[in-house]
């Protein structure tokens, strides 16, 4: 039995794994690569397998980085079945054609430049029509139902608590009279999120393939996100400007609308017009309303009490391009919610172009921002950005509300992993930037003693039924972050100190601190630095 890491290896996006047995090939996720150009270019490369040879695709959820290359897969010859929960299928039905449309528009724009320069013309990865065609291969599955997909393979989808319909997937494989169980975490949800249920726990697995998006970070729980959102809205209202919110169309937008509805019901924010400027987000919101059965109890109760979670005073849906363009000349206060969530494409770029230079405007980010995206650069403090060929100075207030993250943080991931009653043979740490994956793998080793490995892109690993995991000869296991040392300072102590040092360094850079807090952090920093220095001196 072989496991091929096709995507989300030492990067966050492009989630895709191929499980190959003697009798079947099963793909888990088929996501779009996002972020830096060298990562995005993978979308245009051939699959490292023949699409027609894949028997099943198991889809954890509808986010683009997990499902965005499905139409390319079917376009190039996949004829099997795509298994996903009902809400995931409904969301893909609106998301994938929208993704195809965006690609068509982007290629049209690039081809105008290519034609003028005499360069070869490009083709979209897939079109909107090809995305619609891909939906014919989807088959719905229920949560917690064990399904025999081949004589030797059973699967079960359990609620991952990340977005509506999101799942972790259990896979049982019988091969040569021996059994093995794999668990693919998908994206593990944050706790206490509106709309979705808490992540399900799983009792056992031989091999765990799990995400590490926030594997080296903790969410700030010192203040509720509802209070932070209220504060930003009131501040922007008092400044007399617009509040611009880049938002992921699926889940983050619906959570945001839910929180706004709560604030309006509590009468803690001033009324101002709200514009949902995203046809995809509007369609996704309608899908959410259709699938209220899957909501958590709090959201269901709110829905019944208010006769609509997403019914807000002064909420306007702007579906057409003309309606969206008119917002650029809108005077006065307003809240504008538009995609994309990382501010790298779509209508949000126009709103940022017209508001980033205004001191009275505020931009808040409510989701993960991948490296080198416009959203990440704004959060990192860039004061000049280029949008649609024009240099824009950043004078607006840039804020982040991390509590809106749909991903569990380091401790949440660890809690999910510790719910397994027996130690797995191996934990493969994926779906994270390299620093995050390595740090989380090290945390898992220290806290649980589990054997962890961070696979490389396109690496293939042999999974066996005994206690060994066979790596290809060219596979290099990630080494301990610091060498082992002798004496009173243990290797575990050194590694723990190093991880603490890295977290403190990040905190010093990212967190605004007063003078006393800064002094405390520097004291901790120097103490840990001393421990590491002593350890290295003993080693030498």
N, C-alpha and C positions, 0 to 999 in steps of 0.2 A: 504494500500500500504506500503510495507516494502522495506527498502534499506539496503543491507548487505555489509559491507566493508570487502572484501575478501583479499585485498592487497593494497599496497601503503598507508597504514595507519600508521603514525608516522615513516615511512621509505620511501625512494625514489622509490624503485623498486617493482616489483610484482603487477603492476596496475591491479585491478580487482574489479568490483562492480556488485552486483546482485540486479536488480530491480524486485520485486515480486508483482504482482497484483493478483486479484481474478482469472483472466483468462489466465495469461501468466507469463513467467519468461524470463527476458531479461538480458543478461550479457553484461557489458560494459568493454571491454578489458580483456585479459587473459595473463598477463605478467609473465616473469621469474623473480624470486627473485635473487638479486645479492648483493655482499658485504660480511659482516661477516658470518662466518660459520653457526651460529645459524639462520641467515636469509636465507641463501642458502638452509638449510635443509628443509625449507617449500616446496621446489620444489618436494620433494620425498614423501610428505604426501598426504593423500587422499584429494580431494576437499571437502569442507564443504557443498556440495550439490551433487545431483546425476547428472552427465553430461547429461544423457538421458532425464532429465526433462527440460532442457533449450531449449526454442523455438528459440531464436535468440541470436547471438553474434554480437555486434556492435563494430568495431575496429577503434580506433582513429588514429593509425598510426603503422608503421612497426617496430619501435624500439623494441629490445628484451624484455625490461622491460614492454612492453605493449602487445606484441604478442607471446612471446617466449614459452608459455605453450599451445598454440592452438593445436598442434599435440597431446599433452597429453589428452586434452579435447575430441578430436575426437576419439582417441584410446580407451578411456574409455566409449564411448557410445553416444556422442553428435551426433544428426542426423538433427539438424536444419540448418538454413542458417547463414552464416557469411557475414555481410554487411560491405563493406569498399570501399574507392575510388579506381579508377583504378590504380594509381601509388602505393598505399599501397599494393594492390594485387600483382602487378609485383615485388615489393621489397620483399614481404613475400615469393614469389615463389623461390627466390634465397637465402634469409636469413634463412628461417626455415629448409630446408634440410641441410644447412651448420651448423646450430646449432645442428641438430641431429647427423651429422658426428662428430662434436667436442665431443659430449657426448659419442658417441661410442668409440672414441679414448681414452678419459679420463677413461672410465670404463675398457677398455682393459688394460690400464696401471695399474690401481688400482687392477684389478683382478690378475695380475701377482704377485703383492705383497701379496694379500690375499691368493693365492694358496700356496705360499712359507710358509706363517704363519699358514696355516690350517684354515683360516677364511672363512665364507660364501661369495660366489661370489655376485657381484652387477649386476644390470641391468640398462641400460640407461633409462632416463625418457622417451625418445622416440628415434627412429632411423631415419636415413635420409629417408628411404622408407616410414615410417609412417608420416613424415612431408610432403612428396610428396602426399601421400594419403589424407592428411588434406586439400590440396588445392582444392579438389573437392567440398568442402562445401562453397567456397567463391562466393559471388555475388557482382558485381560492382554497386556503386551508384554514382550519380553526385553531385557535390557541389550545395548547395542552392535549392535542389529539395525536396519538402515535400513528404514523402512516408508513406502510410498507411500499417503498417506491421501486425496489427491485427485490428478487428473492433473497439477496444478501444484505440489503441496506434498509434501515428504518430511520425516520426522522420525526422530530417533534419541535414545534414552534412554541416558545413561551414568551410572555410579555417582557420586553426589555425596558419599558418605561421611559423611552427616549422621545419618540413622537407617536402620534396616533398610528396604531398598527405595527409599531416596531417590534422586532423579535430577536431573541437569542435562539440559536438553533442547536438542538442535540442531534447527533448522528451516530447510530449504532451500525458497525460494519462487521460482518462475519466473513472471514477469508481463510481458506485452508483449515477449517474446523476451529479457528481461534477467533475470539471476539475482541473488539476494541471500540471504545466510545470517544467521540470527539465532541467538543462544545465550542461553537463559534459565538462569541459574546455579542456580535453586532456592536452598536453603540449603546453603552449602558447609561441609563437616564440618571439625572440629578434627583435628589430627594425633594419632596414637598413641591413638586411642580403642579401647576393647575392643569386641568383637562386629562392628563395621562395618569395611569396608575403607577405605583411604586415598582421598581424593577423586581422581577421574579428571581428567586434563588434556585440554584440547581445543586443537587446532592453529590453527584459523582461524575468523574470523567477521567479517562486515561490521558487525553491531550486537550489542552485548552488554548484556543487562539483568541486573544483578547485585545481590546483597544487600549490605547494609552494617551489619548488626546491631551488630557490634563494630568498626565502621570507624574509630573514634577511640580504641580501647583495645587494650592488650596483656594477654594472660593471664599470670598469675604462674606461671612455670615454675621458680621458685627451689626449690620443694619439690614432690615428687610428690603427686598428689591422694590416692594410697593412704596415704601417710604422714600427710597432714592428716586423712583420715577416721579412721585408727587413733588419732590423738591425741585427736580429739573424742570418740570412743567411750570411750577409757580415762578421759578427764577426767569425762565424764558418769557413768560407772560409779563412779568414786571419790566423786563428789558424792552418789550414791545416787538420782539422778533418772531421768527419762525423756528420751530423745533423740527429738525430733519432726522429721520430715523431710517437708516439702511436696515432692512429686515429680510430675513429668509422667509420666502413665501409660505413654506410649509412648517407649521408648528410655532415658530417664533412669532410670526404675525398674529396667529390666533391667540397665543398666550398674552401678547401685548394688548390686543383688543379686550380680552377678558379682564386684565388688570385695569385698563382704562375704565371699563364698565363698573368695576368695583369702586374705583375712586369717585366716579360720578355718583354712584349710589350713596356713597359716604358723604358726598358734598364737600370734599376736601380739595378740589381743584376748580379753577374757574372754567366756565364753558368757553370753548373756542372751537372753530371748525376743524374737523379731522378728515384728511383725505387719504384714502387707501388707493395709492396710485400704482397698481399692479394687477393686470388682468389675471395673472397666475395666482396671486394671493387671494383675489376675489373668488376665483374658481375653487381654490383649496378651502377657503372658508365655507363655501357651500357644501363641499365634501364633508367637512367636519360636522356641520349641522345635520347632515344626512346620517352620520355615524355616531350620534349621541350615545348610543348603547355602549360604546367603548370608553366613554368619559369616566373619570373618577366620580365618587359620590358627591363631593363638594361642587363640582362643575354641573353635574346633573341637577342638583338642588337649586343652584343659581339660575340655571336655564329655565327650570319650571317656574321659579318665583318671578323672573323678569320677562318671561316669554321670549327669550332669545339672548344667549350669551353675547352675541356680537351685535346686538341692537343698541347703538349709542346715539345720544342726541348730537345732531350736527355732523353725523358720519356720512361722508360722500364717497361713492365708488367712482373712480375715474378710469373708465375702460378704454376710451379712445385716445389716440395720439394727440388729437386736438385738445381734449380736456386736460391731458397731462401738460402740454405746452402752455396752456393758459395759466397754470399754477406758477410759472416763472415770472409772471407780471402781477401776481396776486399781492395786494397791499394788506398790511396789518398782520395780526397774529394768526398763526395756524400751526397745526401739527400735520406733517407730511410723512407718510410711511410708504416706502418704495423699495424695490429690489434693484440690484442684488444685495444680499446680506453682507458681502465683503466689499461692496462699493466698487466692484471691478467691471461691471457691465450694467446695462439696462437703464431705466429711467432715473435711478438715484444719481447717476453721474451728472445729469442735467441740473438737478436740484442742488447738488453740491457746488457745481460751477457757478450757480446764481446766488449762493448763500455763504460759501466758505469765507468770503472776503468781508462779510458783514459782522461787525462787533456785536450786534444785537441778536445774532443767530446762535443756535446751539445744535450740535450734532451729537447724538448718543448712539453707541454701539451696544447691541444686546446679544451678540453671539460671537463665536470663535472667528478670529481673523488670521488667515494663513499668511505665511511669510511672503513678503514682497507684494501683497495686494494693497490697493489704495487704502482700504480700511486699516490695515496693519500699520502702514506708513503714517497715517494721521494719528493713530493711537500712540505711535512711537515719537510723535512730536514734530514731524516735518512741518516747516513753516511756508514752504512753497511746493505746490504740486502742479502737475500738468494734466489737464482734462480736455479731451477733444482738441488737442493741438494748441491749447492756450494755457499760459502760465497763470496760476491762481495763487494769490497770497492767502494764508490761513489766519484769519482774525477771529473766526467764530470760536466759541467755547466747545472743546472736544471732550466728551464725557464717555465713561464706560460703566455699564451696569452688569457686572459679571454674574449676578444671581440669575440672569435670564438664560444662562447656559443650559442646554439640554443634556450636557455631558456630566457624568460624575467626575468629581475631582480626585486627587490622589487617594484620599482616605475613603471616598466612596467606592472607587475601584478596588481598593484593598478589602473593604468590607464584603463586596460581592464575591471576591475570590476566596475569602475566608469562610464563606458559607458552605463550601464543599467539605463534606465530612471526611473524605480520605484524600491524602496528598496525590495530585496527579503525577504522572510520569514526567511530564514536561509542560511548561507554560511558554507559549510563543507570544511575545509581546509585539504588537503591530499597531497600525493606525495612530501614529504619533510622529512628530518630528524627532529626529535622531536623539537629541538631547533628552527629550521627554521619555522616549522609550527606554533608553539606557538607564536613566535615573529610576524609572518605575521598576524595571527589572531588578535593579539593585535593591530597591526598597522591599520588593517581594522576597528576595533571597534573605534579607536581614530579618524581616518580620515573620516569615512563614517557613523558611528553609526550603521552599520549592525550587526545583531546577528550572531556571528561566533562560530563554534564548531570544535574541532580537534578530530575526532573519533579514537577509538582504533581498532587494528587488530581484525577481526571477530565480531565486534560490529554490532548489528542490531538495526535500528531505524525506528519507525513508522512515516510515513509522512501523515499528515492530510490535509484536504482541508480548515481548518480554520487557525487562526493565531498561533495555538499551534503546537509544535513538541513533540511527546511523546517518551521518552527514556525508554529503558528497566530498570527495577529496579536496575540492577547492573551497569548501565552506570553512570559514574561520569564525570560531565562536567568539562572542564579545568577551573580552578579558575583564578581570576585576579592574575597577577604576584606579585603585592604588595597589602596589605590591604588598604581599603579606610581610609581616614584621614579627620579630621575636621580642620577648621581654614582657613587661607589664602592660604595655599598650597592645591590645589585640588587633588583628586585621579587621575584625568587625567594627571595633571602635574607631579605627582610622577611616574606614569606609563611611560609617555613620557621620563622623565629623566632617568628612568631605562633602557629603550630601547636605548637611546642615549649612556648611559654608556657602554652597552654591545657592541655597534658598535665601540665605541672608544677603548675598550679593544681589540677587534679583530684587529682594525687598528694598534694599538701599537705593536701587536704581528706579524701581517702579512706584514705590509708595511715597507719597508726600508726608514727611514727618516733621514734627516740631523739634526744637533743639534738644529737649530731654529725651525724646524717643530716639533721636539720632545718636545721642551719646550712649544709650542703652544698647542699641544695635552694634555700634562700634566696639563696645566692651565685649559683647558676645563674639563678634568677629575676631577680635584679638585673642580671646581665650581658645577658640577653635583652631585658629592659626597656630597657636603655641602647641596644641596637642599634635597637630600634623607635623610640625617641625621636629618635635621630640621623637615621633615615630620614624621619620625619615633618618634622623641622626642614629637611631638604634640600628636601622637597616644597613647603614653604611659603616 
